[in-house]
């Protein structure tokens, strides 16, 4: 009886989860290129929408929170404070929303050929990050016009804030994209989370208002939210460098940052486990 060594072959339908994304990076590049190329296909303004939509959102928030509620008098350079928070929250909302729908939107590929399904959520996160860069560029230009003085700590804060958001969005995206294939109600849950993300992070208001309104244990929970930490890091990286006197970072912020990072890691693990659990029936459910 002839024994065939199959150790050099892959077992169909089996993989190493998100680790396979690195191995299949060529396909990842193709998916990212497809996502960026088709986003504004047949659009007159094209990539200009990457600037128009966040600026329109900023105008609405600034009118309501800044002018109507007079927060522009309480927070110096409130426009920059607001826009810095809006930019980083937009990254989360777009990345999370795209990742959730990534498997369903690529259902034809999922049903026809085998490839690591994690490629789709990861590619959608990268596409969201690419569309985040024009907004970041606008924020940087505005800050430079009002006397922004960059520093190494500011740059590190911005990078850490963006990484936290990407990790959190990927973990949640893996979790809900797997569930969304079988239970389309997941899309509605995601929309609720995206809506709450804007109002439960210090984007439209200062963290000092939350500290005054909540008991200490409630404030600690609030500050361990990765989106709250990311928003404050962006405020530190951009807004605080344009004002003479700011409120500064909250007390024990380093502890909150570590806790937020831990939450992101746990969410990645839970998201990956859930994704692989539902991945077995993707083809049938689609």
N, C-alpha and C positions, 0 to 999 in steps of 0.2 A: 504494500500500500504506500503510495507516494504522499509524503507530507509536505504541504506548501506553507512556506513562511509568509504570513500575512501581516507581520509587524510593521512593515513599511507602508501599509495601506490604511486609509481612514475608514472607519465604520460609518456608513451613510446615516445622516441624521443626527450624528453625535458630535459634540464640540466642547470647547473649553469655556463657553460663555463669552463674556466681554473680552477675555484675553485673545480670542480669535480675531478681534478687530484689527490688531496689529499685524497678524499674519495675512489677513485679507485686505491690507491697506490699499492695494490697487483698486479693488472694487469700491472701497470707501471713498477714494478720490473721485471715481466715476459718479457715485451717488451724490457727493457734494457738488460736483460740477453740474449734474442734472438739476439739483435743487436750486442752485443759484441762477442757472440759465432759464428755468421755466417759471421762476417766481413772478416776474413781471413781463412774461411773454405777451405780445400783442397789446402792450400798454404804451400809451403815448408818452407818459412821463418816465416810465422805466424806473431806474434806480433812484430817481428823484423822490419817489414815494418813501424811501428810507429816511429822508429828511423831513418830508411834509407831514407824515403821520405823527411822529413824536413831537414836532413843533406845534401841531394843532392841539395835541393832548396837553402840552405844556401851557398853551394860551388859555385853555378852558380852566385848568387847575389854578393857574395864576390869578385869573379873574375871580374865581369863587373863593379861594383860600387867601390870596394876597390882598385883593381889593375889597371884596365884600366883607370878609372876616378880619381884615386889617392885619394879617400876619406879616405883611411886608414892613410894617412899622416895628414889630417886635423882633424880627430876625433880619439882621443886616445882610444886604445882598440876597434877599429872599429868592429872587429869580434864579440865581445860580444854585442855591440850596435846593430849590424845588427841582430844577432840571437835572442836577446830579442824581437825585433819588429816582426821578422818572426814568432816566437812561438805564440804570442798573435793574430796575424793576421790569422795564420793557424786555431786557435780555431774558430774565426769568420767565416772564409770561409767554414770550414767543417760543423759547426753547422748550418749555414744558408742554405748551399746546401742540407744537409740531411733533414732539417725541410721542405724545399720546396717540396721535393719528397716523404715525409713520407706518405701522404694520398694515392697517386698513387701506391707507392710500397706495401702498405697494403690494396689494393683494395679488395681483396678476403674477408678479415675480415670485412671491412666497409660495403660490400654488404650483408653479411650473418647475422650479429648480431648487436645489438645496444650496444654501449659503448661510453663514451665521446670521440669524435674524437680528442680532444686536447691532448689526451694521446700520439698520434703518434708523433706530432712535439716535445712535451716535452721529450719523450723518446729519440728521435734522438739527441736532444741537450745534454742530459745527456751522451749518448754514445760518442758524440764528445768530451765532457769534459773528459771522461775516457781516451780517446786516446790522449788527450792533456797532461795528467799527465806525461807520459814517456818523452815527449819533454821538459817539465818543469824540470824534474829531470836531464836531460842532461845539460840544461842551468845552473842549480844550481851547478852541479859538476864542470863544466868549470869555473864558477865564483869562486868557492872555491879554485881551483888550482891556480888562479892568485891573490889570497889574498882577496877574498870577505869577508867583515865584515858586517854581517846582523844586522839590527836594527828593533825596533818596527815600526817605520815610514815606513821603506822599506817593511816590511811584510804587513802592512795596505795598502800601495800603490798597491802592487801586487794583493791583494784580491779585492780591489775596482776596479782595472782595469779589472780583470776577470769577476766580477759581471756586469760591464757595458757592456762588450762584450756579455755575456750570455743573458742579458735582451734585448739588441739591436737585436741580432740574433733571439731570440724567437719572438719578435714583428714582425720583417720582415718575419720570417718563417711562422707565423700564417697568415700574410697577403698574401704572395705569395703561400702558400700551398693550401689555399682556392681557389684562382684564378686559380692555376695550374690544378686543376681537370677539370675545364671546358675549359680553354684556355691554351693549352700546350706551347704557345708562352712565357708564364711566365718563363719557364726554361731558355730561351735565355736572357731575361732581367736580371735574377739572375746571369747568367754567366758574363754579362757585369758589374754588380755591384761588383761581386767578383774580377774581374780583376782590376777595378778602386780602390778598397779598398786598394790594396797594394801600388799603386802609388800615392794615395792622402792622405796618412798618413806618418808621419815622421819615416819610417822604413829604407828606402834606403838612406836617407839624413837627415840632421839636420833641426829642425824647424827654425833655424836662417836664413837659405837660403830662406825659404818661407816668413819670415818677411821682408827680404830685397827685395823680388821680388813683393810682393803684397801691395796694399794700405792698410791702417789701417783697414778699414771696411772689406776688403776681408780677411785679416788675422784673424779678429775676427770670421768671419763665418767659416773659416778653422779650428780654434781651438775649436769650439763648436761641431765638429764632434766627436761622442762618440769613434770612432776608433782612432782618433788622441789623445784624452785624455788618452785612455787606453794604447796606445803605449808609451806615455810620462811617464805614471805611471810605466810601466814595465822598462823603461829606468832608472827611478829614483830608482826603487826597486832593480835592478840588476847592470846595467852598471855604474851608478854614484857612486856605492860603490866600484868600482874597479879602479877608476882613481883618480889622484891627483887633477886635476882641470877640471871640466866639465862646460858646458854652463849653467847648472841649469834649473829649470823649467821656462817656459815662464811667463812674467808678468801677473797678474790677473788670475793665473791658477785655483785658488779656484772657481772663477766665471765661468770659462770655464767648470770646473768639474760639478758644479751645473746645468749649462745649458745642458750639455751632459746627465746628469741623468734625467732631465726633458724631453728631447727628447726621451730617452729610455722609460719612462713611457707613454708618448703620443703615441709612436709607439706600445707599448703593447696594449693600449686601441683601437687604430685604427685597429691593427692586429686582435684582438679578435672580434670586431664588423664585420669586413670584413669576417673573418672565419665563424662566425655564419650565416652570410647572405648567403654564398655559401654552407654551410653545409646542407641546406635543400634538395639540389638536388645531393648530393654526389653519392648516390646509382644509380641514373639514369645516371649521367654523366660518371660514371666509367663503 
